[in-house]
Amino acid sequence: MGADHTRPAPSAPPRVRRILVATVVPLFVATLIAALVLWPWDAPDPPTGTDAPRYHGTVTRVVTEPCPPTPEIPEGSPGGSQGPCGTVTVRVQDGPDAGQQVETPVPAGPGAPTVAVDDEIILVELTDPADPTASTYNIAEHQRGKPLVWLVALFAAAIVAFGRWRGLAALAGLAASFAILLTFVLPGIGAGSPPLLVAVVGAALIMFVVLYLTHGVTAQTSVAVLGTLGSLVLTGVLGTIATAATHLTGFGSEDATTLSMYQADVDLHGLLLAGIIIGSLGVLDDVTVTQAATVTELAHANPGLSRTQLYRAATRVGRAHIASTVNTIVLAYAGASLPVLLLLTADSRAVTQLLTSEFLAQEIVRSAVATLGLIAAVPLTTGLAALVTTAGRRGGDATDRAAPAPTPRPAADRSEALEALSGPRGDTPSAAPAGWPDRDRSTDTAW
């Protein structure tokens, strides 16, 4: 049986670890202070009691019938079809009418749900303004709680089954990310704080919690943290310059326009920059963690690699990673905006006018800035990881395990050795020549 040649990953010298601690800890403290200063302590509570009551119900009967023609639109003309007509009987599960059977009209119109017997649906109770004591029920949508719970359970089980403790830590990091977004970033922006500043602080807070929770408190993780933070700052600067140069207002989507009507004090231009920062973080930490791990594994596999060799080898890995990630970013933005893109293809304007419109220009800037920040993360993180991994070696860039050069053998000795190895007719010898070190061929590694 071959010997076990597993070596522990090279750890940074104490001096380097102290430098990393002296760099990362102040940044973390500064992030916490900024988060406390920007925290929406006096954020207004969401309005209550303005929505119609909603109750759960189960469909027990569906009766459809032809829709009567309307006098305004002749029957058979385009747009004259009103959709399905009829009644749906629903057994109410909660509320004042729990356990009773109620009748509702068949849902009709764009986006209306298609219901069948035994479907679990959401009922909305509508009150007649002329007679507050009279109310009717309408079907709003299907209940999605159970399918979503099963899907999330499958998602979590797959991550834990594959990643084990690391997968469990990843789930905890995901929960922490949503907690920071829902308790700090979104309420802070809604309370009128500068969106870009809130996004940078929130992204930094997510980065510290998620990376250290998922990958442990190590020098490798600290390198990824520094690379991610530097790339985030660069992304924010580039985003500010690009949005100013292209004169983007932030009103490039219907959602932004609707938000401006409900919350007039929200800075939509800053909200656009905040979206770029938050959207870039998820891809940035992937790249920086990969680059830091690549340098560490290369140094582990071949401790003889110099700092420059580590940097060049890991950068080649980073180039391949970036080449695939750029396409991922663009397709992610395109997929999220597919209905609007499809609507734009039916536009009669010239292609150049469409590309320079507010909506498409906003997506182009978003994709380009995120990609530039991603590209900058590779050399930044790789260089930091190479410095940390090779720190403490004698001679700076020289290897710390410089083996002595082998003494050259005379030609006659080499010929005798080759004959002894090959045997009389090329047979494999049972033993090495005298004076040669014995070794286990099963443990040889080719580089």
Secondary structure as a PSIPRED ss2 file (coil, helix, strand):
# PSIPRED VFORMAT (PSIPRED V4.0)

   1 M C   1.000  0.000  0.000
   2 G C   1.000  0.000  0.000
   3 A C   1.000  0.000  0.000
   4 D C   1.000  0.000  0.000
   5 H C   1.000  0.000  0.000
   6 T C   1.000  0.000  0.000
   7 R C   1.000  0.000  0.000
   8 P C   1.000  0.000  0.000
   9 A C   1.000  0.000  0.000
  10 P C   1.000  0.000  0.000
  11 S C   1.000  0.000  0.000
  12 A C   1.000  0.000  0.000
  13 P C   1.000  0.000  0.000
  14 P H   0.000  1.000  0.000
  15 R H   0.000  1.000  0.000
  16 V H   0.000  1.000  0.000
  17 R H   0.000  1.000  0.000
  18 R H   0.000  1.000  0.000
  19 I H   0.000  1.000  0.000
  20 L H   0.000  1.000  0.000
  21 V H   0.000  1.000  0.000
  22 A H   0.000  1.000  0.000
  23 T H   0.000  1.000  0.000
  24 V H   0.000  1.000  0.000
  25 V H   0.000  1.000  0.000
  26 P H   0.000  1.000  0.000
  27 L H   0.000  1.000  0.000
  28 F H   0.000  1.000  0.000
  29 V H   0.000  1.000  0.000
  30 A H   0.000  1.000  0.000
  31 T H   0.000  1.000  0.000
  32 L H   0.000  1.000  0.000
  33 I H   0.000  1.000  0.000
  34 A H   0.000  1.000  0.000
  35 A H   0.000  1.000  0.000
  36 L H   0.000  1.000  0.000
  37 V H   0.000  1.000  0.000
  38 L H   0.000  1.000  0.000
  39 W C   1.000  0.000  0.000
  40 P C   1.000  0.000  0.000
  41 W C   1.000  0.000  0.000
  42 D C   1.000  0.000  0.000
  43 A C   1.000  0.000  0.000
  44 P C   1.000  0.000  0.000
  45 D C   1.000  0.000  0.000
  46 P C   1.000  0.000  0.000
  47 P C   1.000  0.000  0.000
  48 T C   1.000  0.000  0.000
  49 G C   1.000  0.000  0.000
  50 T C   1.000  0.000  0.000
  51 D C   1.000  0.000  0.000
  52 A C   1.000  0.000  0.000
  53 P C   1.000  0.000  0.000
  54 R E   0.000  0.000  1.000
  55 Y E   0.000  0.000  1.000
  56 H E   0.000  0.000  1.000
  57 G E   0.000  0.000  1.000
  58 T E   0.000  0.000  1.000
  59 V E   0.000  0.000  1.000
  60 T E   0.000  0.000  1.000
  61 R E   0.000  0.000  1.000
  62 V E   0.000  0.000  1.000
  63 V E   0.000  0.000  1.000
  64 T E   0.000  0.000  1.000
  65 E E   0.000  0.000  1.000
  66 P C   1.000  0.000  0.000
  67 C C   1.000  0.000  0.000
  68 P C   1.000  0.000  0.000
  69 P C   1.000  0.000  0.000
  70 T C   1.000  0.000  0.000
  71 P C   1.000  0.000  0.000
  72 E C   1.000  0.000  0.000
  73 I C   1.000  0.000  0.000
  74 P C   1.000  0.000  0.000
  75 E C   1.000  0.000  0.000
  76 G C   1.000  0.000  0.000
  77 S C   1.000  0.000  0.000
  78 P C   1.000  0.000  0.000
  79 G C   1.000  0.000  0.000
  80 G C   1.000  0.000  0.000
  81 S C   1.000  0.000  0.000
  82 Q C   1.000  0.000  0.000
  83 G C   1.000  0.000  0.000
  84 P C   1.000  0.000  0.000
  85 C E   0.000  0.000  1.000
  86 G E   0.000  0.000  1.000
  87 T E   0.000  0.000  1.000
  88 V E   0.000  0.000  1.000
  89 T E   0.000  0.000  1.000
  90 V E   0.000  0.000  1.000
  91 R E   0.000  0.000  1.000
  92 V E   0.000  0.000  1.000
  93 Q C   1.000  0.000  0.000
  94 D C   1.000  0.000  0.000
  95 G C   1.000  0.000  0.000
  96 P C   1.000  0.000  0.000
  97 D C   1.000  0.000  0.000
  98 A C   1.000  0.000  0.000
  99 G C   1.000  0.000  0.000
 100 Q C   1.000  0.000  0.000
 101 Q E   0.000  0.000  1.000
 102 V E   0.000  0.000  1.000
 103 E E   0.000  0.000  1.000
 104 T E   0.000  0.000  1.000
 105 P E   0.000  0.000  1.000
 106 V C   1.000  0.000  0.000
 107 P C   1.000  0.000  0.000
 108 A C   1.000  0.000  0.000
 109 G C   1.000  0.000  0.000
 110 P C   1.000  0.000  0.000
 111 G C   1.000  0.000  0.000
 112 A C   1.000  0.000  0.000
 113 P C   1.000  0.000  0.000
 114 T C   1.000  0.000  0.000
 115 V C   1.000  0.000  0.000
 116 A C   1.000  0.000  0.000
 117 V C   1.000  0.000  0.000
 118 D C   1.000  0.000  0.000
 119 D C   1.000  0.000  0.000
 120 E E   0.000  0.000  1.000
 121 I E   0.000  0.000  1.000
 122 I E   0.000  0.000  1.000
 123 L E   0.000  0.000  1.000
 124 V E   0.000  0.000  1.000
 125 E E   0.000  0.000  1.000
 126 L E   0.000  0.000  1.000
 127 T E   0.000  0.000  1.000
 128 D C   1.000  0.000  0.000
 129 P C   1.000  0.000  0.000
 130 A C   1.000  0.000  0.000
 131 D C   1.000  0.000  0.000
 132 P C   1.000  0.000  0.000
 133 T C   1.000  0.000  0.000
 134 A C   1.000  0.000  0.000
 135 S E   0.000  0.000  1.000
 136 T E   0.000  0.000  1.000
 137 Y E   0.000  0.000  1.000
 138 N E   0.000  0.000  1.000
 139 I E   0.000  0.000  1.000
 140 A E   0.000  0.000  1.000
 141 E E   0.000  0.000  1.000
 142 H E   0.000  0.000  1.000
 143 Q C   1.000  0.000  0.000
 144 R C   1.000  0.000  0.000
 145 G H   0.000  1.000  0.000
 146 K H   0.000  1.000  0.000
 147 P H   0.000  1.000  0.000
 148 L H   0.000  1.000  0.000
 149 V H   0.000  1.000  0.000
 150 W H   0.000  1.000  0.000
 151 L H   0.000  1.000  0.000
 152 V H   0.000  1.000  0.000
 153 A H   0.000  1.000  0.000
 154 L H   0.000  1.000  0.000
 155 F H   0.000  1.000  0.000
 156 A H   0.000  1.000  0.000
 157 A H   0.000  1.000  0.000
 158 A H   0.000  1.000  0.000
 159 I H   0.000  1.000  0.000
 160 V H   0.000  1.000  0.000
 161 A H   0.000  1.000  0.000
 162 F H   0.000  1.000  0.000
 163 G H   0.000  1.000  0.000
 164 R H   0.000  1.000  0.000
 165 W H   0.000  1.000  0.000
 166 R H   0.000  1.000  0.000
 167 G H   0.000  1.000  0.000
 168 L H   0.000  1.000  0.000
 169 A H   0.000  1.000  0.000
 170 A H   0.000  1.000  0.000
 171 L H   0.000  1.000  0.000
 172 A H   0.000  1.000  0.000
 173 G H   0.000  1.000  0.000
 174 L H   0.000  1.000  0.000
 175 A H   0.000  1.000  0.000
 176 A H   0.000  1.000  0.000
 177 S H   0.000  1.000  0.000
 178 F H   0.000  1.000  0.000
 179 A H   0.000  1.000  0.000
 180 I H   0.000  1.000  0.000
 181 L H   0.000  1.000  0.000
 182 L H   0.000  1.000  0.000
 183 T H   0.000  1.000  0.000
 184 F H   0.000  1.000  0.000
 185 V H   0.000  1.000  0.000
 186 L H   0.000  1.000  0.000
 187 P H   0.000  1.000  0.000
 188 G H   0.000  1.000  0.000
 189 I H   0.000  1.000  0.000
 190 G H   0.000  1.000  0.000
 191 A C   1.000  0.000  0.000
 192 G C   1.000  0.000  0.000
 193 S C   1.000  0.000  0.000
 194 P C   1.000  0.000  0.000
 195 P H   0.000  1.000  0.000
 196 L H   0.000  1.000  0.000
 197 L H   0.000  1.000  0.000
 198 V H   0.000  1.000  0.000
 199 A H   0.000  1.000  0.000
 200 V H   0.000  1.000  0.000
 201 V H   0.000  1.000  0.000
 202 G H   0.000  1.000  0.000
 203 A H   0.000  1.000  0.000
 204 A H   0.000  1.000  0.000
 205 L H   0.000  1.000  0.000
 206 I H   0.000  1.000  0.000
 207 M H   0.000  1.000  0.000
 208 F H   0.000  1.000  0.000
 209 V H   0.000  1.000  0.000
 210 V H   0.000  1.000  0.000
 211 L H   0.000  1.000  0.000
 212 Y H   0.000  1.000  0.000
 213 L H   0.000  1.000  0.000
 214 T H   0.000  1.000  0.000
 215 H H   0.000  1.000  0.000
 216 G C   1.000  0.000  0.000
 217 V C   1.000  0.000  0.000
 218 T C   1.000  0.000  0.000
 219 A H   0.000  1.000  0.000
 220 Q H   0.000  1.000  0.000
 221 T H   0.000  1.000  0.000
 222 S H   0.000  1.000  0.000
 223 V H   0.000  1.000  0.000
 224 A H   0.000  1.000  0.000
 225 V H   0.000  1.000  0.000
 226 L H   0.000  1.000  0.000
 227 G H   0.000  1.000  0.000
 228 T H   0.000  1.000  0.000
 229 L H   0.000  1.000  0.000
 230 G H   0.000  1.000  0.000
 231 S H   0.000  1.000  0.000
 232 L H   0.000  1.000  0.000
 233 V H   0.000  1.000  0.000
 234 L H   0.000  1.000  0.000
 235 T H   0.000  1.000  0.000
 236 G H   0.000  1.000  0.000
 237 V H   0.000  1.000  0.000
 238 L H   0.000  1.000  0.000
 239 G H   0.000  1.000  0.000
 240 T H   0.000  1.000  0.000
 241 I H   0.000  1.000  0.000
 242 A H   0.000  1.000  0.000
 243 T H   0.000  1.000  0.000
 244 A H   0.000  1.000  0.000
 245 A H   0.000  1.000  0.000
 246 T C   1.000  0.000  0.000
 247 H C   1.000  0.000  0.000
 248 L C   1.000  0.000  0.000
 249 T C   1.000  0.000  0.000
 250 G C   1.000  0.000  0.000
 251 F C   1.000  0.000  0.000
 252 G C   1.000  0.000  0.000
 253 S C   1.000  0.000  0.000
 254 E H   0.000  1.000  0.000
 255 D H   0.000  1.000  0.000
 256 A H   0.000  1.000  0.000
 257 T H   0.000  1.000  0.000
 258 T H   0.000  1.000  0.000
 259 L H   0.000  1.000  0.000
 260 S H   0.000  1.000  0.000
 261 M H   0.000  1.000  0.000
 262 Y H   0.000  1.000  0.000
 263 Q C   1.000  0.000  0.000
 264 A C   1.000  0.000  0.000
 265 D C   1.000  0.000  0.000
 266 V C   1.000  0.000  0.000
 267 D C   1.000  0.000  0.000
 268 L H   0.000  1.000  0.000
 269 H H   0.000  1.000  0.000
 270 G H   0.000  1.000  0.000
 271 L H   0.000  1.000  0.000
 272 L H   0.000  1.000  0.000
 273 L H   0.000  1.000  0.000
 274 A H   0.000  1.000  0.000
 275 G H   0.000  1.000  0.000
 276 I H   0.000  1.000  0.000
 277 I H   0.000  1.000  0.000
 278 I H   0.000  1.000  0.000
 279 G H   0.000  1.000  0.000
 280 S H   0.000  1.000  0.000
 281 L H   0.000  1.000  0.000
 282 G H   0.000  1.000  0.000
 283 V H   0.000  1.000  0.000
 284 L H   0.000  1.000  0.000
 285 D H   0.000  1.000  0.000
 286 D H   0.000  1.000  0.000
 287 V H   0.000  1.000  0.000
 288 T H   0.000  1.000  0.000
 289 V H   0.000  1.000  0.000
 290 T H   0.000  1.000  0.000
 291 Q H   0.000  1.000  0.000
 292 A H   0.000  1.000  0.000
 293 A H   0.000  1.000  0.000
 294 T H   0.000  1.000  0.000
 295 V H   0.000  1.000  0.000
 296 T H   0.000  1.000  0.000
 297 E H   0.000  1.000  0.000
 298 L H   0.000  1.000  0.000
 299 A H   0.000  1.000  0.000
 300 H H   0.000  1.000  0.000
 301 A H   0.000  1.000  0.000
 302 N C   1.000  0.000  0.000
 303 P C   1.000  0.000  0.000
 304 G C   1.000  0.000  0.000
 305 L C   1.000  0.000  0.000
 306 S C   1.000  0.000  0.000
 307 R H   0.000  1.000  0.000
 308 T H   0.000  1.000  0.000
 309 Q H   0.000  1.000  0.000
 310 L H   0.000  1.000  0.000
 311 Y H   0.000  1.000  0.000
 312 R H   0.000  1.000  0.000
 313 A H   0.000  1.000  0.000
 314 A H   0.000  1.000  0.000
 315 T H   0.000  1.000  0.000
 316 R H   0.000  1.000  0.000
 317 V H   0.000  1.000  0.000
 318 G H   0.000  1.000  0.000
 319 R H   0.000  1.000  0.000
 320 A H   0.000  1.000  0.000
 321 H H   0.000  1.000  0.000
 322 I H   0.000  1.000  0.000
 323 A H   0.000  1.000  0.000
 324 S H   0.000  1.000  0.000
 325 T H   0.000  1.000  0.000
 326 V H   0.000  1.000  0.000
 327 N H   0.000  1.000  0.000
 328 T H   0.000  1.000  0.000
 329 I H   0.000  1.000  0.000
 330 V H   0.000  1.000  0.000
 331 L H   0.000  1.000  0.000
 332 A H   0.000  1.000  0.000
 333 Y H   0.000  1.000  0.000
 334 A H   0.000  1.000  0.000
 335 G H   0.000  1.000  0.000
 336 A H   0.000  1.000  0.000
 337 S C   1.000  0.000  0.000
 338 L H   0.000  1.000  0.000
 339 P H   0.000  1.000  0.000
 340 V H   0.000  1.000  0.000
 341 L H   0.000  1.000  0.000
 342 L H   0.000  1.000  0.000
 343 L H   0.000  1.000  0.000
 344 L H   0.000  1.000  0.000
 345 T H   0.000  1.000  0.000
 346 A C   1.000  0.000  0.000
 347 D C   1.000  0.000  0.000
 348 S C   1.000  0.000  0.000
 349 R C   1.000  0.000  0.000
 350 A C   1.000  0.000  0.000
 351 V H   0.000  1.000  0.000
 352 T H   0.000  1.000  0.000
 353 Q H   0.000  1.000  0.000
 354 L H   0.000  1.000  0.000
 355 L H   0.000  1.000  0.000
 356 T C   1.000  0.000  0.000
 357 S C   1.000  0.000  0.000
 358 E H   0.000  1.000  0.000
 359 F H   0.000  1.000  0.000
 360 L H   0.000  1.000  0.000
 361 A H   0.000  1.000  0.000
 362 Q H   0.000  1.000  0.000
 363 E H   0.000  1.000  0.000
 364 I H   0.000  1.000  0.000
 365 V H   0.000  1.000  0.000
 366 R H   0.000  1.000  0.000
 367 S H   0.000  1.000  0.000
 368 A H   0.000  1.000  0.000
 369 V H   0.000  1.000  0.000
 370 A H   0.000  1.000  0.000
 371 T H   0.000  1.000  0.000
 372 L H   0.000  1.000  0.000
 373 G H   0.000  1.000  0.000
 374 L H   0.000  1.000  0.000
 375 I H   0.000  1.000  0.000
 376 A H   0.000  1.000  0.000
 377 A H   0.000  1.000  0.000
 378 V H   0.000  1.000  0.000
 379 P H   0.000  1.000  0.000
 380 L H   0.000  1.000  0.000
 381 T H   0.000  1.000  0.000
 382 T H   0.000  1.000  0.000
 383 G H   0.000  1.000  0.000
 384 L H   0.000  1.000  0.000
 385 A H   0.000  1.000  0.000
 386 A H   0.000  1.000  0.000
 387 L H   0.000  1.000  0.000
 388 V H   0.000  1.000  0.000
 389 T H   0.000  1.000  0.000
 390 T H   0.000  1.000  0.000
 391 A C   1.000  0.000  0.000
 392 G C   1.000  0.000  0.000
 393 R C   1.000  0.000  0.000
 394 R C   1.000  0.000  0.000
 395 G C   1.000  0.000  0.000
 396 G C   1.000  0.000  0.000
 397 D C   1.000  0.000  0.000
 398 A C   1.000  0.000  0.000
 399 T C   1.000  0.000  0.000
 400 D C   1.000  0.000  0.000
 401 R C   1.000  0.000  0.000
 402 A C   1.000  0.000  0.000
 403 A C   1.000  0.000  0.000
 404 P C   1.000  0.000  0.000
 405 A C   1.000  0.000  0.000
 406 P C   1.000  0.000  0.000
 407 T C   1.000  0.000  0.000
 408 P C   1.000  0.000  0.000
 409 R C   1.000  0.000  0.000
 410 P C   1.000  0.000  0.000
 411 A H   0.000  1.000  0.000
 412 A H   0.000  1.000  0.000
 413 D H   0.000  1.000  0.000
 414 R H   0.000  1.000  0.000
 415 S H   0.000  1.000  0.000
 416 E H   0.000  1.000  0.000
 417 A H   0.000  1.000  0.000
 418 L H   0.000  1.000  0.000
 419 E H   0.000  1.000  0.000
 420 A H   0.000  1.000  0.000
 421 L H   0.000  1.000  0.000
 422 S H   0.000  1.000  0.000
 423 G C   1.000  0.000  0.000
 424 P C   1.000  0.000  0.000
 425 R C   1.000  0.000  0.000
 426 G C   1.000  0.000  0.000
 427 D C   1.000  0.000  0.000
 428 T C   1.000  0.000  0.000
 429 P C   1.000  0.000  0.000
 430 S C   1.000  0.000  0.000
 431 A C   1.000  0.000  0.000
 432 A C   1.000  0.000  0.000
 433 P C   1.000  0.000  0.000
 434 A C   1.000  0.000  0.000
 435 G C   1.000  0.000  0.000
 436 W C   1.000  0.000  0.000
 437 P C   1.000  0.000  0.000
 438 D C   1.000  0.000  0.000
 439 R C   1.000  0.000  0.000
 440 D C   1.000  0.000  0.000
 441 R H   0.000  1.000  0.000
 442 S H   0.000  1.000  0.000
 443 T H   0.000  1.000  0.000
 444 D C   1.000  0.000  0.000
 445 T C   1.000  0.000  0.000
 446 A C   1.000  0.000  0.000
 447 W C   1.000  0.000  0.000
